[in-house]
């Protein structure tokens, strides 16, 4: 696995608003494969990022702080929902 690349794509998509690349986020939402191809991800990693597989990404070892930001990016609203989805 390429944990660095998995973490990097999630960071690039979820970094704090003043530093976030809005064009990348928009492209992710409209042309997912183009964004995924910019990173050296395995098939498993690409699928997890594409699907918003919170549990899968967590099990791959993505840093918990980045995971929480990613979960919010994927629509998780509460800490309780986050805890439930990483199981």
N, CA, C and O of each residue as an XYZ file, in Angstrom:
348
protein
N       0.832     -1.186      0.000
C       0.000      0.000      0.000
C       0.872      1.244      0.000
O       2.028      1.217      0.424
N       0.303      2.309     -0.475
C       1.009      3.578     -0.514
C       0.310      4.537      0.440
O      -0.393      5.455      0.017
N       0.511      4.314      1.710
C      -0.159      5.104      2.736
C       0.089      6.597      2.542
O      -0.811      7.412      2.747
N       1.298      6.950      2.153
C       1.603      8.367      1.936
C       0.664      8.969      0.893
O       0.092     10.035      1.122
N       0.501      8.308     -0.234
C      -0.339      8.835     -1.310
C      -1.813      8.876     -0.896
O      -2.533      9.809     -1.250
N      -2.252      7.878     -0.158
C      -3.636      7.866      0.321
C      -3.865      9.043      1.261
O      -4.865      9.753      1.156
N      -2.939      9.234      2.166
C      -3.031     10.350      3.094
C      -2.960     11.675      2.343
O      -3.687     12.614      2.668
N      -2.093     11.755      1.348
C      -1.911     13.000      0.583
C      -3.189     13.404     -0.145
O      -3.577     14.571     -0.096
N      -3.842     12.474     -0.810
C      -5.068     12.850     -1.530
C      -6.134     13.326     -0.552
O      -6.842     14.295     -0.825
N      -6.249     12.648      0.587
C      -7.247     13.069      1.568
C      -6.899     14.442      2.145
O      -7.785     15.272      2.349
N      -5.634     14.678      2.404
C      -5.214     15.996      2.897
C      -5.485     17.063      1.842
O      -6.002     18.133      2.162
N      -5.144     16.784      0.602
C      -5.356     17.761     -0.462
C      -6.835     18.126     -0.607
O      -7.167     19.268     -0.926
N      -7.710     17.163     -0.376
C      -9.148     17.409     -0.511
C      -9.758     18.077      0.711
O     -10.796     18.731      0.607
N      -9.120     17.919      1.872
C      -9.764     18.354      3.112
C      -8.979     19.385      3.905
O      -9.359     19.720      5.027
N      -7.893     19.892      3.343
C      -7.096     20.859      4.108
C      -7.974     22.045      4.516
O      -9.028     22.265      3.920
N      -7.548     22.809      5.525
C      -8.360     23.940      5.989
C      -8.771     24.864      4.835
O      -8.013     25.077      3.889
N      -9.962     25.392      4.938
C     -10.580     26.158      3.851
C      -9.687     27.217      3.211
O      -9.658     27.305      1.983
N      -8.963     28.020      3.974
C      -8.157     29.048      3.300
C      -7.058     28.474      2.397
O      -6.560     29.163      1.506
N      -6.688     27.227      2.628
C      -5.596     26.603      1.877
C      -6.075     25.511      0.921
O      -5.277     24.949      0.171
N      -7.350     25.213      0.944
C      -7.905     24.130      0.137
C      -7.922     24.507     -1.336
O      -8.223     25.645     -1.699
N      -7.598     23.550     -2.164
C      -7.645     23.731     -3.604
C      -9.080     23.450     -4.063
O      -9.455     22.301     -4.295
N      -9.861     24.501     -4.187
C     -11.277     24.357     -4.525
C     -11.479     23.697     -5.886
O     -12.454     22.974     -6.094
N     -10.553     23.951     -6.808
C     -10.651     23.341     -8.136
C     -10.480     21.820     -8.042
O     -11.161     21.070     -8.742
N      -9.571     21.374     -7.175
C      -9.363     19.937     -7.000
C     -10.607     19.281     -6.406
O     -11.003     18.199     -6.839
N     -11.218     19.920     -5.431
C     -12.440     19.386     -4.814
C     -13.551     19.308     -5.855
O     -14.256     18.302     -5.941
N     -13.704     20.351     -6.633
C     -14.729     20.365     -7.685
C     -14.469     19.261     -8.712
O     -15.392     18.563     -9.132
N     -13.210     19.112     -9.108
C     -12.855     18.065    -10.061
C     -13.114     16.680     -9.470
O     -13.586     15.786    -10.172
N     -12.809     16.496     -8.187
C     -13.071     15.222     -7.510
C     -14.556     14.878     -7.590
O     -14.920     13.728     -7.838
N     -15.387     15.851     -7.386
C     -16.839     15.620     -7.406
C     -17.375     15.377     -8.816
O     -18.375     14.682     -8.991
N     -16.704     15.955     -9.828
C     -17.206     15.862    -11.204
C     -16.453     14.894    -12.096
O     -17.021     14.377    -13.058
N     -15.187     14.637    -11.797
C     -14.365     13.751    -12.629
C     -13.385     13.001    -11.725
O     -12.173     13.216    -11.764
N     -13.947     12.134    -10.931
C     -13.219     11.409     -9.898
C     -11.956     10.735    -10.418
O     -10.898     10.847     -9.800
N     -12.053     10.045    -11.530
C     -10.900      9.296    -12.044
C      -9.726     10.192    -12.405
O      -8.572      9.796    -12.238
N     -10.002     11.385    -12.893
C      -8.908     12.298    -13.218
C      -8.106     12.655    -11.967
O      -6.878     12.728    -12.013
N      -8.795     12.874    -10.864
C      -8.106     13.191     -9.610
C      -7.374     11.960     -9.085
O      -6.212     12.058     -8.692
N      -8.025     10.820     -9.073
C      -7.386      9.601     -8.564
C      -6.118      9.266     -9.341
O      -5.149      8.774     -8.762
N      -6.114      9.523    -10.625
C      -4.952      9.220    -11.461
C      -3.751     10.124    -11.186
O      -2.639      9.830    -11.626
N      -3.969     11.211    -10.467
C      -2.863     12.109    -10.111
C      -2.019     11.560     -8.961
O      -0.928     12.061     -8.690
N      -2.524     10.541     -8.297
C      -1.861      9.982     -7.122
C      -1.493      8.526     -7.389
O      -2.175      7.833     -8.145
N      -0.431      8.076     -6.774
C       0.064      6.706     -6.964
C      -0.633      5.784     -5.969
O      -0.040      5.355     -4.979
N      -1.897      5.487     -6.247
C      -2.711      4.670     -5.358
C      -2.872      3.257     -5.906
O      -2.877      3.039     -7.117
N      -3.004      2.306     -4.993
C      -3.355      0.955     -5.410
C      -4.842      0.948     -5.784
O      -5.557      1.915     -5.522
N      -5.291     -0.125     -6.384
C      -6.709     -0.253     -6.727
C      -7.573     -0.173     -5.467
O      -8.607      0.495     -5.453
N      -7.137     -0.858     -4.419
C      -7.874     -0.863     -3.152
C      -7.987      0.555     -2.570
O      -9.048      0.959     -2.095
N      -6.894      1.287     -2.617
C      -6.890      2.655     -2.103
C      -7.790      3.558     -2.938
O      -8.563      4.349     -2.397
N      -7.687      3.437     -4.249
C      -8.535      4.242     -5.139
C     -10.011      3.989     -4.859
O     -10.806      4.926     -4.793
N     -10.368      2.730     -4.698
C     -11.766      2.382     -4.427
C     -12.221      2.945     -3.091
O     -13.334      3.458     -2.982
N     -11.373      2.854     -2.075
C     -11.739      3.371     -0.754
C     -11.943      4.881     -0.790
O     -12.893      5.396     -0.201
N     -11.053      5.589     -1.479
C     -11.186      7.044     -1.595
C     -12.438      7.380     -2.415
O     -13.193      8.279     -2.046
N     -12.654      6.683     -3.496
C     -13.793      6.953     -4.365
C     -15.122      6.722     -3.654
O     -16.065      7.495     -3.824
N     -15.194      5.665     -2.863
C     -16.441      5.301     -2.182
C     -16.621      6.005     -0.842
O     -17.704      5.964     -0.258
N     -15.569      6.648     -0.358
C     -15.651      7.240      0.976
C     -15.717      6.172      2.044
O     -16.442      6.304      3.030
N     -14.948      5.106      1.839
C     -14.929      3.965      2.757
C     -14.142      4.331      4.023
O     -12.941      4.079      4.126
N     -14.845      4.924      4.966
C     -14.219      5.415      6.189
C     -13.507      4.295      6.934
O     -12.359      4.463      7.346
N     -14.161      3.168      7.112
C     -13.546      2.042      7.838
C     -12.326      1.516      7.090
O     -11.297      1.231      7.703
N     -12.434      1.387      5.777
C     -11.318      0.888      4.981
C     -10.107      1.806      5.046
O      -8.978      1.340      5.200
N     -10.336      3.091      4.930
C      -9.240      4.053      5.001
C      -8.598      4.052      6.386
O      -7.377      4.140      6.514
N      -9.424      3.954      7.409
C      -8.914      3.906      8.784
C      -8.047      2.668      8.986
O      -6.974      2.744      9.585
N      -8.517      1.536      8.486
C      -7.761      0.277      8.628
C      -6.465      0.297      7.827
O      -5.511     -0.403      8.168
N      -6.426      1.097      6.762
C      -5.187      1.226      5.984
C      -4.124      2.011      6.751
O      -2.937      1.938      6.434
N      -4.560      2.757      7.758
C      -3.607      3.486      8.580
C      -3.552      4.985      8.355
O      -2.607      5.643      8.792
N      -4.556      5.535      7.675
C      -4.583      6.979      7.493
C      -4.628      7.635      8.875
O      -5.351      7.181      9.761
N      -3.858      8.694      9.047
C      -3.761      9.382     10.335
C      -5.149      9.785     10.836
O      -5.956     10.301     10.064
N      -5.436      9.553     12.124
C      -6.772      9.846     12.658
C      -7.251     11.287     12.454
O      -8.441     11.506     12.228
N      -6.368     12.254     12.528
C      -6.806     13.642     12.321
C      -7.244     13.862     10.876
O      -8.223     14.561     10.613
N      -6.524     13.270      9.961
C      -6.909     13.398      8.551
C      -8.159     12.565      8.283
O      -9.007     12.954      7.480
N      -8.271     11.427      8.952
C      -9.466     10.594      8.784
C     -10.717     11.354      9.207
O     -11.744     11.287      8.532
N     -10.634     12.073     10.320
C     -11.809     12.799     10.794
C     -12.203     13.889      9.791
O     -13.386     14.097      9.523
N     -11.208     14.575      9.245
C     -11.491     15.587      8.223
C     -12.109     14.930      6.984
O     -13.052     15.456      6.393
N     -11.559     13.775      6.604
C     -12.086     13.055      5.438
C     -13.524     12.621      5.689
O     -14.370     12.717      4.800
N     -13.796     12.149      6.887
C     -15.162     11.720      7.210
C     -16.138     12.879      7.039
O     -17.232     12.700      6.503
N     -15.748     14.053      7.489
C     -16.607     15.229      7.315
C     -16.776     15.541      5.826
O     -17.867     15.905      5.386
N     -15.707     15.400      5.062
C     -15.763     15.614      3.614
C     -16.767     14.662      2.963
O     -17.480     15.035      2.032
N     -16.810     13.425      3.469
C     -17.723     12.412      2.931
C     -19.127     12.496      3.529
O     -19.968     11.639      3.254
N     -19.387     13.521      4.345
C     -20.749     13.752      4.820
C     -21.060     13.273      6.219
O     -22.215     13.348      6.639
N     -20.086     12.787      6.956
C     -20.323     12.369      8.335
C     -20.581     13.626      9.159
O     -19.793     14.570      9.120
N     -21.678     13.637      9.899
C     -22.104     14.844     10.613
C     -21.678     14.894     12.075
O     -21.417     15.974     12.606
N     -21.606     13.746     12.728
C     -21.339     13.756     14.170
C     -20.184     12.826     14.523
O     -19.818     11.939     13.751
N     -19.626     13.049     15.698
C     -18.560     12.171     16.195
C     -19.089     10.752     16.387
O     -18.371      9.782     16.148
N     -20.319     10.633     16.809
C     -20.918      9.313     17.005
C     -21.015      8.557     15.681
O     -20.704      7.368     15.609
N     -21.448      9.257     14.642
C     -21.538      8.630     13.317
C     -20.146      8.229     12.832
O     -19.975      7.164     12.240
N     -19.156      9.080     13.084
C     -17.784      8.769     12.704
C     -17.315      7.492     13.397
O     -16.763      6.594     12.761
N     -17.539      7.424     14.699
C     -17.109      6.248     15.459
C     -17.804      4.974     14.950
O     -17.195      3.906     14.909
N     -19.039      5.092     14.576
C     -19.783      3.948     14.055
C     -19.230      3.511     12.691
O     -19.128      2.316     12.414
N     -18.881      4.467     11.857
C     -18.420      4.144     10.490
C     -17.002      3.624     10.420
O     -16.645      2.984      9.430
N     -16.165      3.870     11.437
C     -14.792      3.359     11.370
C     -14.690      1.932     11.880
O     -13.606      1.349     11.859
N     -15.779      1.368     12.329
C     -15.757     -0.026     12.823
C     -15.634     -1.005     11.692
O     -15.600     -2.214     11.922
